[in-house]
Amino acid sequence: MNKQYDVVIIGAGVTGCAAARYLSRYNVHAAVIERAEDVCAAGASKANSAIVHAGFDAKAGSLMAKLNVEGSRIMPKLAEELDFSYMNNGSLVVCMDEADYGKLERLYQNGLKNGVEGLEIVRGERLRELEPAVRSEAYAALWAPTGAIVCPFGLTVALAENAAANGVEFIFNTAVTALRHEGGAWSVQTDKGLIRADAVINAAGTYADVLHNMVSTKKIHITPRKGEYMLLDHAAGDFVKRTVFQLPTKLGKGVLVSPTVHGNIIVGPTAEDIFDRDGVNTTQAGLDAVRQRADLAVEGLPLKQVITSFAGLRAHEDGHEFIIGRAEGTENFFDCAGIESPGLSSAPAVGKMISDIVAEELKLDKNAAFIPTRKGITELKKLSMAEQNALIRQNSAYGRIVCRCESITEGEIVDAIRRPVGARSLDGVKRRVRAGMGRCQGGFCSTRVMEILARELKASLADITKSGGEAKLITGLAKQEAEKYETI
């Protein structure tokens, strides 16, 4: 590999993909480099609360607060343009004890300073009306009607696909190992060869400080902060309508209970500072902590309906602030670092901000041919019966259900693979169309999805992975039989 670009973005999480999408509004030759096999395949974008925060808790006057509120306001229109799942369900921060009411009032006042619209402190019948599942002994709650929920995979994939449609290249399975500025440009050394670029955007999540500190005179430090979650089945999906927070502590917003846009309930996260920048394993202690704290604000949480658990990492910068802009002591090296919660909510605003900074520095012209919209994957189960029948007549693959738990068809899976920045693994399919995300967690559909992947990618079944790399699913004698079968 020996390629030359105007701009290279390091990291294909939601921040990197947002930067790519908004940068593609300009005439630019750009690429996104990602060490994993797909967008949102690692880091915070892969595992988070799926919340679009209203913006009441970030410190007033901070960049974090400004971009949270701006991102929250952008998200509804962006969801229409890029066709991803978004729901404005509102959020409640519950105060259980009158002694803590002062904290709730301060949160309310902070939200007003941040410009959050519609904030209200509610009690009694008004609180029960908004969310019947809140405990009867709750003293009060902060109601934020602009709070929302989103599919983080859908958002990230949509941003990436739209960026690709506007000319941005994506380079996967490629890790950046060194950075040098020489001859007026950046040499980005990777494990696959050298890439040259006039400018670099650092959107590397928990590794953003490592890259930053290679080149900047002012060092930063990021601590991976692990959060563990539990996901409940669709059968529990109507337990809450709103996102229910507990009053925040110095480690975060506490354990939330929230619906998802796909009809599940999510519970979590914990907050544990760790050393491992890839430490996304769940632990008995962490999940026990989720169970113990989950029902402090709600009553009757059906934890017997848990179908899976997972963990994600937040890139906590020591100053608890987003670091966006040119890194000190560098030329055309730009940071999107310390993008922890509310990073998902802020992503559109972060992408717009960093792309405008880079465009100004490089004197980029606007792209008159920019395509602002993208059509998502057609979901058969959301169509009327007449529309379903018409689609199946057009393409019989939509008449073959592969994932019974989520009612996902072969047609949807094929679309997910064939798209720009398409799926290349079981998890890649799972993130795009939810095959394997249901109650059985892929127990029934995984082998069929593997067969479809192998057929579409013209690959051996033995080469299909769960999540890229060496995560092979068929080994030993099974691999030998698979290879024998494929040669017949």
C-alpha positions in Angstrom: 0.0 0.0 0.0 1.3 3.4 -1.0 -1.5 5.9 -1.3 -1.9 9.6 -1.2 -4.9 11.6 0.1 -5.8 15.1 1.0 -7.2 13.9 4.4 -6.9 10.7 6.3 -9.3 10.0 9.2 -8.1 7.5 11.8 -11.0 5.6 13.3 -14.3 4.4 11.9 -16.5 4.8 15.0 -19.4 7.2 15.0 -17.0 10.3 15.4 -14.8 9.2 12.5 -17.7 8.4 10.2 -19.4 11.7 11.1 -16.2 13.6 10.2 -16.1 11.6 6.9 -19.7 12.4 6.0 -19.5 16.1 6.8 -16.0 16.4 5.2 -17.5 14.9 2.0 -19.5 18.2 1.6 -16.2 19.5 0.3 -14.1 18.6 -2.8 -11.6 16.4 -1.0 -9.8 13.1 -1.6 -10.3 11.4 1.8 -10.0 8.0 3.4 -11.0 6.5 6.8 -8.5 4.0 8.2 -9.8 1.5 10.7 -7.9 -1.3 12.5 -11.1 -3.5 12.8 -12.9 -5.1 9.9 -15.9 -2.8 9.9 -17.3 0.5 11.0 -18.5 0.6 14.7 -16.8 -2.8 15.2 -14.9 -1.8 18.3 -14.8 0.9 20.9 -17.6 3.1 22.3 -19.6 3.1 19.0 -20.0 -0.6 19.2 -21.4 -0.7 22.8 -23.2 2.2 24.4 -26.5 3.3 25.8 -28.0 4.3 22.4 -29.1 7.6 24.0 -29.4 11.0 22.4 -28.9 13.1 25.5 -30.8 16.3 25.8 -27.7 18.1 27.1 -28.6 19.1 30.7 -25.7 17.6 32.6 -22.5 18.6 30.7 -20.7 21.6 32.4 -22.2 24.9 31.3 -19.9 26.7 28.9 -18.0 23.6 27.9 -17.5 22.4 24.4 -19.1 19.1 25.5 -22.3 21.0 26.5 -22.4 23.0 23.3 -21.9 20.1 21.0 -24.3 17.8 22.9 -27.2 20.3 22.5 -26.2 21.0 18.9 -26.0 17.3 18.0 -29.3 16.6 19.7 -30.9 19.3 17.6 -29.3 18.0 14.3 -30.3 14.3 14.9 -34.0 14.3 13.9 -33.3 15.9 10.5 -30.2 13.7 10.0 -32.3 10.6 10.7 -34.7 11.7 7.9 -31.8 12.4 5.5 -29.9 9.2 6.2 -32.8 6.9 7.1 -31.7 5.4 10.4 -33.9 4.6 13.5 -34.4 7.5 15.9 -37.2 8.1 18.4 -37.8 11.2 20.5 -39.1 9.5 23.7 -37.9 12.0 26.3 -35.9 11.3 29.4 -36.3 11.6 33.2 -33.7 12.0 35.9 -35.3 10.6 39.0 -34.6 12.0 42.5 -35.6 9.4 45.1 -34.9 11.4 48.3 -36.0 14.9 49.2 -32.5 15.5 50.6 -31.1 15.2 47.1 -33.6 17.7 45.6 -30.9 20.4 45.5 -28.8 18.3 43.1 -31.9 17.9 40.8 -32.5 21.7 40.9 -28.8 22.3 40.0 -29.1 19.9 37.1 -32.2 21.8 35.9 -30.4 25.2 36.1 -27.4 23.8 34.3 -29.6 22.5 31.5 -31.2 26.0 31.2 -27.7 27.5 30.9 -26.9 24.9 28.2 -29.9 26.0 26.2 -31.9 22.7 26.6 -35.5 23.3 25.6 -38.6 22.2 27.6 -36.9 21.2 30.8 -39.3 20.8 33.7 -39.1 19.4 37.3 -42.1 17.1 37.8 -43.7 15.3 40.8 -46.6 13.2 41.8 -49.2 12.5 39.2 -47.4 14.3 36.4 -44.3 12.1 37.0 -46.4 8.9 37.0 -48.2 10.0 33.9 -44.9 10.5 32.1 -43.5 7.1 33.3 -45.7 4.8 35.3 -42.7 2.4 36.0 -40.9 5.0 38.2 -41.1 4.0 41.9 -44.0 5.3 43.8 -41.7 6.7 46.5 -39.7 8.9 44.0 -39.7 12.5 45.2 -39.3 14.3 41.9 -37.7 14.1 38.4 -36.2 16.3 35.8 -38.2 15.9 32.6 -36.3 16.5 29.3 -38.7 16.2 26.3 -35.8 16.6 23.8 -34.1 13.4 25.0 -34.2 10.6 22.5 -33.0 7.1 21.5 -31.2 6.0 18.4 -29.7 2.9 16.8 -25.9 3.6 17.2 -25.1 1.0 14.6 -27.6 2.4 12.2 -26.3 5.9 12.7 -22.7 5.0 12.2 -23.3 2.8 9.1 -25.6 5.5 7.6 -22.8 8.1 8.0 -20.3 5.8 6.5 -22.4 4.8 3.5 -23.3 8.4 2.8 -19.6 9.4 3.0 -18.7 6.6 0.7 -21.4 7.7 -1.8 -19.7 11.1 -1.8 -16.3 9.6 -2.6 -14.7 8.8 0.8 -12.7 5.6 0.8 -12.7 3.1 3.7 -9.6 1.1 4.5 -10.3 -1.7 7.1 -8.1 -4.2 8.9 -5.3 -1.6 9.0 -3.7 -0.4 12.1 -1.7 2.9 12.3 1.7 2.3 13.9 3.5 5.6 13.4 3.0 9.2 12.3 5.6 11.6 10.8 5.3 15.0 9.3 7.8 15.4 6.4 7.9 17.3 3.2 4.8 19.3 4.1 2.6 16.2 4.5 1.9 13.4 6.9 3.3 9.9 6.5 0.9 7.5 8.1 2.7 4.2 8.7 0.3 1.3 9.0 0.8 -2.5 9.3 -0.2 -2.7 5.6 2.2 0.0 4.3 2.5 3.7 4.0 -0.2 6.3 3.4 0.5 9.9 2.7 -1.9 12.8 3.5 -2.0 16.5 3.7 -4.0 16.4 6.9 -4.9 13.8 9.6 -8.0 13.7 11.7 -7.5 11.6 14.9 -10.8 9.9 15.8 -9.2 6.9 17.4 -11.3 6.6 20.6 -9.4 5.1 23.5 -6.3 5.2 21.4 -6.6 8.9 20.5 -4.1 10.0 23.1 -1.5 7.5 21.8 -1.7 9.0 18.3 -1.9 12.6 19.6 1.1 12.1 21.9 3.2 10.8 18.9 3.1 14.3 17.3 1.9 17.0 19.7 4.0 19.1 22.1 1.1 19.1 24.6 0.3 15.7 25.9 -3.1 14.3 26.8 -4.2 11.2 28.7 -7.2 9.0 28.1 -8.5 6.4 30.6 -10.7 3.6 29.2 -13.9 3.7 31.4 -15.7 0.4 31.1 -19.5 0.2 31.3 -21.4 -3.1 31.5 -24.9 -3.5 30.2 -27.8 -6.0 30.1 -30.3 -6.2 27.2 -33.8 -7.5 27.8 -36.0 -9.3 25.3 -38.8 -7.8 23.2 -41.3 -9.3 25.7 -40.1 -6.7 28.2 -40.0 -3.9 25.6 -43.0 -1.9 26.9 -41.7 -1.8 30.5 -40.7 1.9 30.2 -41.5 4.5 27.5 -39.0 7.1 28.7 -35.2 6.9 29.3 -35.0 6.8 33.1 -31.8 8.0 34.7 -30.7 8.2 38.3 -29.1 11.3 39.6 -25.5 11.4 38.3 -22.4 10.8 40.3 -18.8 11.8 39.6 -18.4 8.5 37.6 -21.4 9.2 35.3 -25.1 9.1 35.0 -25.6 5.9 36.9 -27.5 2.9 35.7 -30.3 3.8 33.3 -33.3 1.9 32.1 -34.4 2.7 28.6 -36.3 1.4 25.7 -34.4 0.9 22.5 -35.6 1.8 19.0 -35.8 -1.9 18.2 -38.2 -2.8 21.1 -35.9 -4.1 23.7 -35.0 -2.6 27.1 -31.4 -1.7 27.9 -30.1 -1.5 31.5 -26.7 -0.1 32.5 -23.9 1.0 32.5 -21.5 0.6 35.3 -18.4 2.9 35.3 -15.0 1.3 36.0 -11.7 2.9 35.0 -9.4 0.2 33.6 -6.0 0.0 31.8 -6.9 -2.2 28.9 -7.9 -0.1 25.9 -9.7 -3.1 24.4 -11.1 -4.5 27.7 -14.7 -5.1 26.7 -15.2 -8.3 28.7 -18.2 -8.5 31.0 -17.6 -9.6 34.6 -19.8 -11.2 37.3 -19.1 -8.2 39.6 -20.1 -5.7 36.9 -23.3 -7.4 36.0 -24.2 -7.9 39.7 -23.7 -4.1 40.1 -26.1 -3.5 37.2 -28.7 -5.8 38.8 -28.3 -4.2 42.2 -28.6 -0.6 41.0 -31.0 -1.0 38.0 -34.3 -0.9 40.0 -33.4 2.0 42.3 -35.6 4.3 40.2 -38.1 1.9 38.7 -40.3 -0.8 40.0 -40.7 -4.4 38.8 -37.9 -4.5 36.3 -38.2 -7.9 34.6 -34.5 -9.0 34.8 -35.5 -12.6 34.0 -36.0 -11.4 30.5 -32.2 -10.7 30.0 -31.1 -12.2 26.7 -27.5 -10.9 26.5 -24.9 -8.7 28.3 -22.1 -6.6 26.9 -19.5 -4.0 27.8 -18.2 -0.8 26.1 -15.5 1.7 26.7 -15.7 5.4 27.1 -12.6 7.4 26.2 -12.4 9.5 29.4 -9.9 12.4 29.0 -8.5 13.7 32.3 -10.1 17.1 31.9 -13.5 15.5 31.0 -13.8 17.6 27.9 -13.9 17.1 24.2 -10.6 18.0 22.5 -11.4 19.1 18.9 -9.1 21.0 16.6 -5.5 21.3 15.6 -3.1 19.6 18.0 -0.6 21.9 19.6 2.8 22.0 17.9 1.6 20.3 14.7 0.7 21.2 11.2 -2.6 19.9 9.9 -3.0 17.2 12.6 -6.5 17.5 14.1 -7.9 15.8 17.1 -11.4 14.5 17.9 -10.2 13.1 21.3 -11.8 12.5 24.6 -15.2 11.8 22.9 -16.9 10.1 25.8 -20.6 10.3 26.7 -22.4 12.3 25.3 -20.3 11.5 22.3 -23.0 9.6 20.4 -25.4 12.5 20.8 -22.7 15.0 19.8 -21.4 13.1 16.8 -23.1 15.1 14.1 -22.0 18.4 15.6 -18.5 17.1 16.2 -18.3 15.9 12.6 -19.5 19.2 11.3 -17.1 21.2 13.5 -14.0 19.2 12.6 -14.7 19.1 8.9 -15.2 22.9 8.8 -12.0 23.4 10.6 -10.1 21.1 8.2 -11.8 22.6 5.2 -10.8 26.1 6.2 -7.1 25.1 6.9 -6.8 23.3 3.5 -8.9 25.9 1.6 -11.3 23.3 0.3 -14.1 24.2 -2.0 -17.7 23.1 -1.4 -18.7 19.9 -3.3 -21.6 21.0 -5.6 -22.4 17.3 -6.3 -22.7 16.4 -2.6 -25.5 13.8 -2.0 -27.1 14.6 1.4 -29.4 11.6 1.6 -29.1 7.8 1.9 -31.8 5.1 1.8 -31.5 2.4 4.5 -32.0 -1.3 4.1 -35.7 -2.2 3.5 -37.2 -4.0 6.5 -39.8 -6.4 5.3 -41.6 -6.5 8.7 -42.3 -2.8 8.6 -44.1 -3.0 5.2 -47.8 -3.5 4.7 -48.9 -6.9 3.5 -49.4 -5.5 -0.1 -45.9 -4.0 0.0 -44.4 -7.2 1.3 -46.0 -9.3 -1.5 -44.9 -6.8 -4.2 -41.3 -6.9 -2.9 -41.3 -10.7 -2.7 -42.6 -10.9 -6.3 -39.8 -8.7 -7.3 -37.1 -10.6 -5.3 -37.9 -14.0 -3.8 -35.1 -13.7 -1.3 -37.4 -11.4 0.7 -39.7 -14.3 1.1 -37.2 -16.4 3.0 -36.9 -15.7 6.7 -33.4 -16.4 8.0 -33.6 -14.9 11.6 -36.9 -16.0 13.2 -36.4 -14.0 16.4 -36.1 -10.6 14.5 -38.0 -11.7 11.3 -35.0 -10.9 9.1 -35.0 -12.1 5.5 -32.3 -13.3 3.1 -33.0 -10.2 1.0 -32.2 -7.9 3.8 -29.0 -9.8 4.6 -27.9 -9.7 0.9 -28.5 -6.0 0.8 -26.4 -5.5 3.9 -23.5 -7.3 2.3 -23.7 -5.7 -1.2 -23.9 -2.1 0.0 -21.0 0.4 0.0 -19.0 -0.3 3.2 -21.0 -3.6 3.4 -21.0 -6.4 6.0 -18.1 -8.9 5.9 -18.8 -10.9 9.0 -21.6 -12.3 11.2 -21.3 -9.3 13.5 -21.3 -7.0 10.4 -24.6 -8.5 9.3 -25.9 -8.4 12.9 -25.2 -4.7 13.3 -26.9 -3.8 10.0 -30.1 -5.9 10.0 -30.2 -7.5 13.5 -29.9 -11.1 12.4 -28.7 -12.8 15.6 -29.8 -10.1 18.0 -32.9 -11.8 19.2 -33.8 -14.1 22.0 -31.7 -17.0 20.7 -28.7 -14.8 20.0 -28.0 -16.4 16.6 -28.4 -20.0 17.7 -30.7 -20.8 14.8 -29.7 -18.3 12.1 -25.9 -18.1 12.3 -25.1 -21.0 10.0 -27.5 -19.7 7.3 -26.0 -16.2 7.5 -22.5 -17.7 7.1 -23.7 -19.5 4.0 -25.1 -16.3 2.5 -21.9 -14.4 3.4 -19.7 -17.1 1.8 -21.9 -17.1 -1.4 -22.0 -13.3 -1.7 -18.3 -12.8 -0.9 -17.3 -15.8 -3.0 -15.4 -17.1 -0.1 -15.0 -20.4 1.7 -17.3 -21.1 4.7 -14.1 -21.7 6.6 -13.0 -18.1 6.0 -16.2 -16.5 7.4 -15.6 -14.9 10.8 -17.7 -13.7 13.6 -16.0 -10.3 13.7 -13.0 -10.2 11.4 -9.4 -11.1 12.0 -8.9 -14.6 13.4 -12.4 -15.0 14.8 -13.0 -18.0 12.6 -16.1 -20.1 13.2 -15.1 -23.3 11.5 -11.9 -25.0 12.5 -10.3 -28.5 12.8 -12.3 -31.4 11.2 -15.2 -29.2 10.6 -13.0 -26.9 8.5 -11.7 -29.8 6.5 -15.2 -31.0 5.8 -16.4 -27.5 4.8 -13.5 -27.2 2.3 -14.2 -30.7 0.9 -17.9 -29.8 0.5 -17.1 -26.6 -1.3 -14.9 -28.3 -3.9 -17.6 -30.7 -5.0 
